[in-house]
Amino acid sequence: MSSKKEQLNEAKEAIRQIFAKLEFEQVLEVKEWVNTYLEATPKEKITFELESEKKKKAWAPMVHKLDRIAMFLKKEGIDIPSKEPNKLKYPTEGFDSDCTELNTCEIDSFLYEDDDIDALVEHGMLSRTYCPTCSSRDTVPLNFISHSLSRLQVRFIFDKLMPSTVQHVLDIGSRLGAVIYGSSLFTKGSVSTVGVEMNKEYVEIAQKVIRQFALRNIEILTDDIRHLEHVFKDNQMIVMNNVFSFFLSKTEQEECWEFLHQHMRPGTILIHHPPIEKVVAHLNLSFDIDTWLEPVDTMAECEEYGGGCQETCEEMEGLVKYIVQETVAEQA
């Protein structure tokens, strides 16, 4: 790695070479522009790319470890994609009600990235289409759904969406544990992390990963969130990946959202995928989402992570950041 002095000399030489291609009057114009730019631009914006590169290097070991965890789970045969229909409780109204047993394939985004899916399709282990009329030529695209966030989304949460003031992370519907692993890795165990998962087998898998990779400051509970008032804290970030729609009846979903409305502390950061307004639109709730949750504009952060790739930018946009507001009763 170059020393700071070497980096400075390299920068000076690069500038000298640029000047060598210009007329002297143009050099003076560049000098004037540089002075104006330095006076008008905040220091952190001038060195933004440098700081970004430093952070990438610092995070590289954690990113690698998260990849290793995903590879470990795949080798263990966890959540192998199947061409057979799964047994979810498909929504019959509202958001995602177009998903059915016939037209939907569940594949875990934490384990299988786009290249993995392409390879599975290429080797005939997975299909992107299905036949709705039993005619081999009359095929339509399958709906692909995941109940885990991708590794890039997990990194995005802890890199860009979590404020430095957060002391507690709560992952509701932990599944294979993507978020709780990311919390321990990307905060270096400095925040207390609690995962809640109703599926006992998934909890056992997560506990095995926590031991195998020596992850710190994580507790994972096998329970229904409606039984766990004590897990809600001040200075908390809560992460949810559409945890109710495919697993609970409409009445149970309403009960869950009423419980969350009652127990989430004002000021809590809530990261939800997809937008909450879409997944609760068909529910009968006693409160208004718009007065309970204030959305936070994260478009600049999404575009930065997209790096010019619209598909990646849209993937990050699916993670919507909210701040829990005080209720009318609390304000009174």
C-alpha positions as CSV (number, residue, x, y, z in Angstrom):
1,M,0.0,0.0,0.0
2,S,1.3,3.5,-0.9
3,S,2.3,5.8,1.9
4,K,0.5,9.2,2.2
5,K,3.6,10.9,0.9
6,E,3.7,8.6,-2.2
7,Q,0.0,9.2,-2.8
8,L,0.6,13.0,-2.6
9,N,3.5,12.8,-5.1
10,E,1.3,10.7,-7.4
11,A,-1.4,13.3,-7.3
12,K,1.0,16.1,-8.0
13,E,2.5,14.2,-11.0
14,A,-1.1,13.5,-12.3
15,I,-1.9,17.3,-12.1
16,R,1.4,18.2,-13.7
17,Q,0.6,15.9,-16.7
18,I,-2.8,17.5,-17.1
19,F,-1.2,21.0,-17.1
20,A,1.3,19.9,-19.7
21,K,-1.6,19.3,-22.1
22,L,-3.0,22.9,-21.7
23,E,-2.2,26.4,-22.8
24,F,-0.9,28.5,-19.9
25,E,-4.0,30.7,-19.9
26,Q,-6.0,27.5,-19.4
27,V,-3.8,26.5,-16.5
28,L,-4.6,29.8,-14.8
29,E,-8.3,29.1,-15.3
30,V,-8.0,25.7,-13.7
31,K,-6.1,27.3,-10.8
32,E,-8.9,29.8,-10.3
33,W,-11.5,27.1,-10.5
34,V,-9.7,24.9,-7.9
35,N,-9.6,27.8,-5.5
36,T,-13.3,28.5,-5.9
37,Y,-14.1,24.8,-5.6
38,L,-12.1,24.4,-2.4
39,E,-13.7,27.5,-0.8
40,A,-17.3,26.5,-1.8
41,T,-17.3,22.7,-1.2
42,P,-17.5,21.1,2.2
43,K,-14.3,19.1,3.1
44,E,-16.1,15.8,3.4
45,K,-17.5,16.1,-0.1
46,I,-14.0,16.9,-1.6
47,T,-12.6,13.7,0.0
48,F,-15.7,11.6,-0.4
49,E,-14.3,9.1,-2.8
50,L,-11.2,8.6,-0.6
51,E,-13.3,8.1,2.5
52,S,-15.6,5.7,0.6
53,E,-12.6,3.6,-0.5
54,K,-11.2,3.5,3.1
55,K,-14.6,2.2,4.3
56,K,-14.7,-0.4,1.6
57,K,-11.3,-1.7,2.6
58,A,-12.2,-1.6,6.3
59,W,-15.4,-3.5,5.6
60,A,-13.9,-6.1,3.2
61,P,-13.2,-8.7,5.9
62,M,-16.8,-8.5,7.2
63,V,-18.2,-8.7,3.7
64,H,-16.1,-11.7,3.1
65,K,-17.2,-13.3,6.3
66,L,-20.9,-12.7,5.4
67,D,-20.2,-14.5,2.1
68,R,-18.6,-17.3,4.0
69,I,-21.7,-17.7,6.1
70,A,-23.9,-17.9,3.1
71,M,-21.6,-20.5,1.5
72,F,-21.6,-22.5,4.7
73,L,-25.4,-22.6,4.8
74,K,-25.5,-23.7,1.1
75,K,-23.1,-26.5,1.8
76,E,-25.3,-27.6,4.7
77,G,-28.1,-27.9,2.2
78,I,-30.2,-25.2,3.7
79,D,-33.1,-23.8,1.7
80,I,-32.2,-25.5,-1.6
81,P,-34.2,-24.0,-4.4
82,S,-36.9,-26.3,-5.8
83,K,-39.0,-26.5,-8.9
84,E,-41.8,-27.8,-6.7
85,P,-44.5,-25.4,-5.4
86,N,-43.9,-24.4,-1.8
87,K,-46.5,-24.4,1.0
88,L,-46.7,-20.7,2.0
89,K,-50.0,-19.0,2.9
90,Y,-50.3,-17.0,-0.2
91,P,-52.1,-13.6,0.2
92,T,-55.6,-13.6,-1.3
93,E,-56.0,-9.8,-1.2
94,G,-53.8,-6.8,-1.2
95,F,-50.1,-6.6,-2.0
96,D,-48.6,-9.9,-3.5
97,S,-52.1,-11.4,-4.0
98,D,-51.0,-12.2,-7.6
99,C,-48.6,-14.8,-6.1
100,T,-50.0,-18.4,-6.1
101,E,-48.6,-21.9,-5.5
102,L,-48.5,-22.4,-9.3
103,N,-46.8,-19.2,-10.4
104,T,-44.4,-18.5,-7.6
105,C,-40.9,-19.8,-6.7
106,E,-39.4,-19.1,-3.3
107,I,-35.6,-18.7,-3.4
108,D,-33.5,-17.3,-0.6
109,S,-31.7,-14.1,-1.7
110,F,-29.2,-14.3,1.2
111,L,-27.9,-17.6,-0.1
112,Y,-28.5,-17.3,-3.9
113,E,-27.5,-14.1,-5.8
114,D,-28.5,-13.4,-9.4
115,D,-25.4,-15.3,-10.8
116,D,-26.3,-18.3,-8.7
117,I,-29.9,-18.3,-10.0
118,D,-28.6,-18.1,-13.6
119,A,-26.3,-21.1,-13.0
120,L,-29.2,-23.1,-11.5
121,V,-31.4,-22.4,-14.5
122,E,-28.5,-23.2,-16.9
123,H,-28.1,-26.6,-15.3
124,G,-31.8,-27.4,-15.3
125,M,-32.1,-27.3,-11.5
126,L,-34.5,-24.3,-11.6
127,S,-36.9,-22.8,-14.2
128,R,-37.8,-19.1,-14.7
129,T,-41.1,-20.0,-16.4
130,Y,-44.1,-22.2,-15.9
131,C,-46.9,-23.5,-18.1
132,P,-50.4,-22.3,-17.0
133,T,-52.3,-24.4,-19.7
134,C,-50.1,-27.6,-19.8
135,S,-48.8,-26.7,-23.2
136,S,-45.0,-26.7,-23.4
137,R,-44.9,-23.6,-25.6
138,D,-47.4,-21.6,-23.7
139,T,-45.1,-20.5,-20.8
140,V,-45.0,-17.3,-18.7
141,P,-42.4,-16.0,-16.2
142,L,-42.5,-17.3,-12.6
143,N,-42.8,-14.8,-9.7
144,F,-39.6,-15.1,-7.7
145,I,-39.9,-14.2,-4.0
146,S,-37.5,-14.2,-1.1
147,H,-38.1,-14.0,2.6
148,S,-34.5,-13.1,3.3
149,L,-32.7,-9.9,2.3
150,S,-29.7,-10.2,0.0
151,R,-26.2,-9.7,1.3
152,L,-25.9,-6.4,-0.5
153,Q,-29.1,-5.2,1.1
154,V,-27.8,-6.2,4.5
155,R,-24.6,-4.3,4.0
156,F,-26.6,-1.3,2.7
157,I,-28.7,-1.2,5.9
158,F,-25.7,-1.0,8.2
159,D,-23.6,1.2,6.0
160,K,-26.2,3.8,5.0
161,L,-29.5,3.4,6.8
162,M,-28.5,2.8,10.4
163,P,-27.7,6.0,12.4
164,S,-24.7,6.0,14.6
165,T,-26.9,6.6,17.7
166,V,-28.5,3.1,17.4
167,Q,-27.6,0.9,20.3
168,H,-30.1,-2.0,19.7
169,V,-31.1,-3.9,16.6
170,L,-34.2,-6.0,16.4
171,D,-34.8,-8.3,13.5
172,I,-38.4,-9.5,13.3
173,G,-38.7,-12.7,11.3
174,S,-35.0,-13.6,11.2
175,R,-35.4,-16.7,9.1
176,L,-31.8,-17.8,8.3
177,G,-30.3,-14.9,10.2
178,A,-29.0,-12.6,7.4
179,V,-29.7,-9.4,9.3
180,I,-28.5,-10.5,12.7
181,Y,-25.2,-11.8,11.2
182,G,-24.8,-8.4,9.4
183,S,-25.5,-6.5,12.6
184,S,-22.8,-8.4,14.5
185,L,-20.3,-8.2,11.7
186,F,-20.7,-4.6,10.5
187,T,-21.0,-3.1,14.0
188,K,-18.2,-5.4,15.3
189,G,-20.6,-6.5,18.0
190,S,-20.9,-3.0,19.4
191,V,-24.8,-3.0,19.4
192,S,-27.0,-5.6,21.0
193,T,-28.9,-7.6,18.4
194,V,-32.0,-9.6,18.9
195,G,-33.6,-11.9,16.3
196,V,-37.1,-13.2,16.6
197,E,-38.1,-16.3,14.5
198,M,-41.1,-18.6,15.0
199,N,-39.5,-21.5,13.1
200,K,-37.5,-23.6,15.6
201,E,-35.4,-25.2,12.8
202,Y,-34.3,-21.8,11.5
203,V,-33.4,-20.7,15.0
204,E,-31.2,-23.8,15.5
205,I,-29.5,-23.1,12.2
206,A,-28.8,-19.5,13.3
207,Q,-27.4,-20.6,16.6
208,K,-25.1,-23.0,14.8
209,V,-23.8,-20.2,12.6
210,I,-23.3,-17.9,15.6
211,R,-21.1,-20.5,17.2
212,Q,-19.3,-21.5,14.0
213,F,-18.3,-17.9,13.1
214,A,-17.9,-16.6,16.7
215,L,-20.5,-13.8,16.2
216,R,-20.9,-11.5,19.2
217,N,-23.7,-9.8,21.0
218,I,-26.6,-11.7,19.4
219,E,-29.6,-13.3,21.0
220,I,-32.2,-15.2,18.9
221,L,-35.6,-16.1,20.3
222,T,-38.0,-18.8,19.1
223,D,-41.3,-17.0,19.6
224,D,-44.1,-14.8,18.2
225,I,-43.3,-11.1,18.4
226,R,-46.7,-10.5,20.0
227,H,-45.3,-12.3,23.1
228,L,-42.2,-10.1,23.4
229,E,-42.9,-6.7,24.7
230,H,-39.5,-6.5,26.4
231,V,-37.5,-6.6,23.2
232,F,-38.5,-3.0,22.2
233,K,-36.0,-0.4,23.4
234,D,-35.0,3.2,23.0
235,N,-32.3,4.0,20.4
236,Q,-33.3,1.0,18.4
237,M,-33.4,0.0,14.7
238,I,-36.0,-2.6,13.7
239,V,-35.7,-4.6,10.4
240,M,-38.6,-6.4,8.8
241,N,-38.8,-8.2,5.4
242,N,-42.5,-8.5,4.8
243,V,-42.7,-11.0,7.7
244,F,-46.5,-11.4,8.0
245,S,-48.1,-11.5,4.6
246,F,-47.1,-15.0,3.5
247,F,-47.3,-16.6,7.0
248,L,-50.3,-15.3,8.8
249,S,-54.0,-14.8,8.3
250,K,-55.4,-11.3,7.7
251,T,-56.6,-11.1,11.3
252,E,-53.3,-12.2,12.6
253,Q,-51.5,-9.6,10.5
254,E,-53.8,-6.9,11.9
255,E,-53.0,-8.1,15.4
256,C,-49.3,-7.9,14.7
257,W,-49.3,-4.4,13.3
258,E,-51.5,-3.2,16.2
259,F,-49.0,-4.7,18.6
260,L,-46.0,-3.0,16.9
261,H,-47.9,0.3,16.8
262,Q,-48.4,0.0,20.6
263,H,-44.8,-1.1,21.5
264,M,-42.4,0.5,19.1
265,R,-40.7,3.5,20.9
266,P,-40.9,7.0,19.3
267,G,-37.6,7.7,17.4
268,T,-37.1,4.1,16.5
269,I,-35.7,3.5,13.0
270,L,-37.8,1.0,11.1
271,I,-36.4,-0.6,7.9
272,H,-39.1,-2.4,6.0
273,H,-39.1,-4.3,2.7
274,P,-41.2,-3.6,0.7
275,P,-43.0,-0.2,1.5
276,I,-45.3,-0.8,4.5
277,E,-48.0,1.3,2.9
278,K,-48.4,-1.4,0.3
279,V,-48.5,-4.5,2.6
280,V,-51.1,-3.0,5.0
281,A,-53.4,-1.3,2.5
282,H,-56.0,-4.1,2.7
283,L,-55.8,-4.4,6.5
284,N,-58.3,-2.9,8.9
285,L,-56.1,-1.0,11.4
286,S,-57.1,1.3,14.2
287,F,-54.3,3.8,13.3
288,D,-53.1,5.7,10.3
289,I,-49.6,4.6,9.0
290,D,-48.9,8.1,7.8
291,T,-49.2,9.6,11.3
292,W,-47.3,6.8,12.9
293,L,-44.3,6.5,10.6
294,E,-42.4,9.2,8.8
295,P,-40.6,8.0,5.6
296,V,-37.0,9.1,5.1
297,D,-35.7,9.9,1.7
298,T,-32.8,7.6,0.9
299,M,-32.6,8.1,-2.9
300,A,-29.0,9.6,-2.8
301,E,-27.8,6.5,-0.8
302,C,-29.5,4.1,-3.2
303,E,-28.0,5.8,-6.2
304,E,-24.6,5.7,-4.6
305,Y,-24.9,2.0,-4.0
306,G,-26.3,1.5,-7.5
307,G,-23.1,2.9,-9.0
308,G,-24.9,3.5,-12.2
309,C,-26.7,0.1,-12.2
310,Q,-30.4,0.8,-12.2
311,E,-31.3,-2.7,-11.1
312,T,-29.0,-2.5,-8.0
313,C,-30.4,1.0,-7.2
314,E,-34.0,-0.4,-7.3
315,E,-33.0,-3.3,-5.1
316,M,-31.8,-0.8,-2.4
317,E,-34.9,1.4,-2.9
318,G,-37.0,-1.6,-1.8
319,L,-35.6,-1.0,1.7
320,V,-37.8,1.8,3.0
321,K,-36.6,3.7,6.1
322,Y,-39.1,5.1,8.6
323,I,-38.9,7.0,11.9
324,V,-41.6,6.1,14.5
325,Q,-43.5,9.2,15.5
326,E,-45.1,9.9,18.9
327,T,-48.8,8.9,19.0
328,V,-51.6,11.4,19.8
329,A,-52.0,9.8,23.2
330,E,-48.2,10.2,24.0
331,Q,-48.2,13.8,22.8
332,A,-51.1,14.6,25.1
